[in-house]
Amino acid sequence: MRRGHTKSRFGCKQCKKRKVKCDEAKPSCLKCVSRRQQCTYVQTTLPSPISPASTATPSLSSSTTAAFPAQPQRQPVKDWVAPLSSTSTHDAASSLHGPSFSEAKYTLLHLEILDHLRSQRLGFNELQNPAFDKFLELAFAEAYQTPYLMDEMLAFAAAYKSTLVTGDLQHLYRTESIRLQTRAVSQVDFDRPPDSGSLAPFLFSTFLGQHVLFDVFSSTLDFAKSLDKLIQCFNLHHGIRSTASKSWEIVRHLMYSDPSADYTVSRTLVPLTTEGSHCDGLIDHLEHSGLDQQTLSTYSQTVKVLQYLFDSVHSSDTRRMTALQEWPIRISTEYIQLLQQRRPEALVVLAYYGVLLHYAREYWAVGDSGRLLVSSISNHLGDYWADWLVWPQQEVERI
């Protein structure tokens, strides 16, 4: 008898060219994902569950860190998933042959990730904060009506699950996290003003910002490449600031019982005066460094933001996490340019941000990245700048 057929009939072009069996996963098979190469399929009459996209981390690609391209308007979730019920038997039967059923975008894996997101509260089960609970409640309510927000929330939760497992499962969750983030970003039109009362832009920007920070902190690149990745992350956060600010007033009134009170995430400017002394040594070094007035002003404003955040992290456990994203949102373009030029003073300021990271080391998206960042900057600058880095090094070693 003839041996049964074992080759993949509908495999991708790359696997066919290499003459290997393809698992036919969409938009990219696992073999192409592992080889970090583009995966393309021959056009068929069946729609793919996920639009073809690059498997590289979208949040750090050149196209993403620039302005997000205009995309088609969002579709409600009911157009993305197969219908579960109908008003009549006839409607239910006909729905099985409709486009909604054949183009279902979510799988059992996504349901598992969604359940994990709900039950584990993104890894913050021990964090007792009414504003955070309200934030998650708003996020879920909006995500069921906004597919790109649901995709990014699932992507972020998949990234979290990847930190809890090893081996093939870790690769599975990380790959799915990348795919979902790619799909989410491809749907968003950041140039289009948000709908009146829409929370999706703010919520999406918040999850995306945290996700991008995780992508940076979990990389195993050398210092130079990691720094480039971090700078791209900071540039992306400037776009996030613009997007989130459009919905902030709506979010503030829904999340806080007293919207006029001091709140966790603020659009206001940093106070004129700060209370702490964490950055006093850094300010003294900068003032005696002989820098020109414009550069000194840039550093002074950046350090002022740092001191404001150091003051705020002691107010609540939640601030330790939100401060991580608030600093890249608040820093100026001029400081990012100095950091891109590898100016030593800019790297020292970044080391102080590493201390903020270290304060939030129990957050799964950060881990020990603060200590590693301070150590990498110290090794890069050498002994000449050791006096500038005394406090950051002592702080990450002390706690």
N, C-alpha and C positions, 0 to 999 in steps of 0.2 A: 504493500500500500504506500501511496505517496505521503511524505511527511506533511504535517499541517503547516499552514502559513504562520510565521512568527514575526515577520517584519511589520512595522507600523505603516498602515496604508495612508494615513493622513498626517504624517510627521512633518516637521518644519524643513525648510530647504537646507538649513545648515547641517542637520543630522543626516539627511539624505546624501548630502555631498560628502560627509565624513563616513557614510555607510555604517552608522550606528543606530540602534533602536531609540526612537524618540518617544517620550511619555505623552506627547501631544497636549501638554498643559498650555493654557492660554493666559496672558498674551505671549509668554515666553516659557519654553520648556526648561526643566531644571538643568539639563546639560548646558544649554546656552547661558542660563543664569550663573552657573558655576564657572563657566569660561568667560563671563562678563562680555559677551558678544551679542550683537543684535540678532533677534529671532524673528523670522518671517515665515508665513504660511501661504500656501497656494490658495487663492480665493475660492471659497465654497459657497453654497447656497445657504448654509446655516450661519447665523450671526455668532461671533465669538463673545463669550461672557464678559470679557474685559478688553477694551480697545487696546491695540498694539501700542506699546510705549517702551522707552528705554528702561532697562532694569537698573541703571545707575541711580543713586539717591537723588531724587529730583530737587530737593530743597537746597542742594549745594551745587547744582549744575549752573552753567553760565546762563542758560535761558531762564532759569527760575530766579536767580538772584537779581536779574534785571527786572523790568516791568513785566507783570504777568500778562500773557496775550489774551485778547478778547476771545471768549468761547461762547458756545450756544447757551441760551438761558437755562437755568436749572429746571429739572423735571421733578415733580413730586414723587415720593417713594412709591406710590401706587403704580406708577408706570415702570418701576424698576424690578418689582417682585411679582411672582405669579400670584393671581388672585386666590384667596382662600375660601371665599363664599360668594354667592350670587343671589339675586332676588328671585330667580326662578330656575327650575331644572334646565330649561332650554338655554338660558343665559350661562349657566354653569357649564353645560356641555360645550357651547360654542366658545367659551373662554379658553378651553384647552387648546384651541387651534389659533388663538389670537396672538398678536405680537408680544403682549405683556408676559405671557407664560413662556414662550420660547426664548425671550430675552431676559429671563430672570438673572439678576446680578449677584445675588447672595447665596451662599452655600451653607451646609451644615457647619463647616469650619468657622464661618463668620458668626453663626448663631452661638457657637461655643465661646468665641472671643467676646461677643456681646454679653453673654452671661457672666463671663469672668470680669468684664468691665463693671457690670452692675454690682456683683457680689463683693469684689475686692476694692471698689472705690479707687481704682487706679493705684492700688498699693498704699492707700492712706487710711486703712481701717482704724488705726490708732489715733488719727487726727480728728479731734472733736472741734469742729468749727461750723457754725450755722451758715455762714456765707459760702463756704465750700460746698456744703450739702445743697444749698440753693442753686449754686452754679451748676452742679451735676444734674439737678432736676431740670433746670432750664435747658441744658445741653441735650438731654434725652428727648425732651418734648419737641425741641426744634429739629433735632436730627431725623425724627420720623417724617418730617415734611421737607427735609433738605438733603438730598442724596450726597452732595459733596461733603457736608458736615458729618454725616454718618460714616462715610468712607474714611475721613481723617480720624474720627474717634476710634474706629475699628483699627486703623493703622497704628495709632498710638498705643492702644491696648495690646495689639500683637507685638509691638516692640517691647512692652513690659513683660509679656509672657515669654519672650525670647531670653530674658534675663533669669528666668526661673528654671530653665531646662538646659540640657546640653546635647551635643551631637546632632543627629538628623532633625530632631524636633526643633532645636534652636535655629537651624538653617531654614526650616519650614516657616517658622513664625517671622523670622527676619525678612525672608523673601516675600511673604504675604504682606508684611508691613510696607515694604517698598512698593509693591504693586498697588496697594490701596492708596498710598500717598500720591503716587503718580496719577492714578485715576481721579483723585480728589482735586488735585491742582489743575488738571486739564479741563475741569468743568467750570472753574471760577473765573468770573469776569470782574476784576478789581477796578476796572475803569467805569463800571456801571454803578451809579449811586444805589445804596441799599434801599430796599422797600421800606416804607414807613412802618415802624414797629418791628422790623426784622432784627433778630439777634444773631442770625447765622454768621455774618461777617466777623463780629467780635469773637464769638465762640470758636469759629474756625481758626482765626488768627492766633488765639490763645493756645489751642492744641497744636497747631503747626509750629509755633515758636518753641514750645517745649520739646516737640519731636525733633526739630532741627538741632537743638542743643544736645539731645541724646545722641544723635548721629555723630556729632563732633566729638563728644566726650567718650564714646565707645569705640572710636577708631584707634587703630594700632600703628598709625603712620609716624614718621620721624617728626621732630619738632618743627622744622621748616614747613612741611606739608600740612601738619596739624594747624599751624598758625594761619596759613593761607585759607584753610577750611573754616577756621574760626572767624576770620575777617569777612569771608563770604556770608557767614551766618549773621554777623553784625549788620551787613548791608541789607540782608533780607529782613531783619527786624525793623529797619527804617520803613520798609513797605508795610510791614505788619502794623506799625504805629499809625500810619495814615489810614489804613483800613479799619482798625479797631476803634479809632476815635470817632468814626461816623456813627457807631452804634452805642457808644459808651453811656450817654445820658439815659437811654432806654434801659440798659443793663443795670445801671446804678439804682434806678428807682424800683427795679424788680428784685434785686438781690439784697438790698438793705432796707430795714424797717424805717430808718431815719436817713434819707439820702443826703441831708445837709451835714451829717456827721463825718468825721474823718473815716476814710475807707481805704481798703487794702490796695487797690489799683487806682492810681490817680492820674488825671490828665493835667493837673495843675503843675506849675513850675516848682522847682525845689525851693524850700524856704530860704530866706536871705541868711538866716543864721542856723547853724547846726550845733548840737549839744556835745557830741562825743569828741574824743581826742585820738581816735585810731589813725588818722591821716596827718597828724601834726608833724611828725618826722618827715614825711614825704613832702609836705608843703615847704618845710624849711629847706630841704635839699633843692627843691625847684627854684625857690627864690634866690638862692646863692649859686645857681648854676650858670649864670651869664646868658641865659636864653633871651632872644628878642622878645619884645612885648607881646606880639601877636601869638607866638607859640606858647609863651608863658600863660597868657589868658586862656588859651585852649585847654592846657593842662589843668589850670586852676578850676575851670568850670567842670571838667571831668572828675577831678578829685572831690569837688563839692558834692556831686551826685553820689560818689562812693560813700562819703561820710554820712550823707542823708540816709542811705540804705543801711549802713552799719548801725545807725541810731534806730532804724525801724525794725531790724530783724529781732531785736530783743522784746518787741511788743507782743509777738505771737509766733507760734510754730509755723503758721501758714506763710508769714512774711519771709521765712528762710527760703522757701521755694519760689515765691513770686518775685523776690528781689533778683534772682538769677536772670529772669527774663526782663525785668524792668531796667536794669543797667544798660544792656545793649540797645534797648528802645530809646533811652534818654541820651546816650552819648552822641556827640556831634560828628558830622561828616569829616570835619577838620581833624579830629582825633583819630578817626579810622584811617585817614590818609597818612598820618604820622606813624601809626602802627604798621601800615603797609610798607612804609619806608624803612621799617625795622629800627626806628629811633630808640635808643636805649631808655630814655625817660618814659616813652610810651609803653615799653615792655615792663618797666617797673610798675607803672600804674596798672597794667594788666595783671601783675603778680598780686596786687591788692585785691583785684576781682577774684583771684584764685582763693583768697581767704574766705570770701563770700561763698564760693563753691564748697569750700571745706566745711563751713558751718552747716551746709545742707547735705552732707555726705550720706545721711541715712535715706535720702531720696534716691530711688533706684535709677533714675535717669542721670545722676551725677556721680555717685560712688566716691572713689578716691581721686577724682580728676583734679580737685583743688590742690592737693599735695603734689601731684605729678606736674601740674602747670607751674607752680612756684619753683619746684626743683629744676624743671627744664629751662625756665628763664634764668635762674641762677647759674646753671652750667653754661648757658649760651653767652651770658654777659661776662662771666669771669670774676676774678678777685677785685678788679678796679671798682666794680659797682656793688661790692658786698655790703658796704655801709648802708646803701639805699634799701637793701633787701632784708635787713636784720629783723624788722618787725614781722613781715609776712612769713619768714622762715620759722621764727619763734612761735608764731601763732599756729601754724599747721603741725608743728611738732608737739606743742603744748597740749593740744586738745585731741 
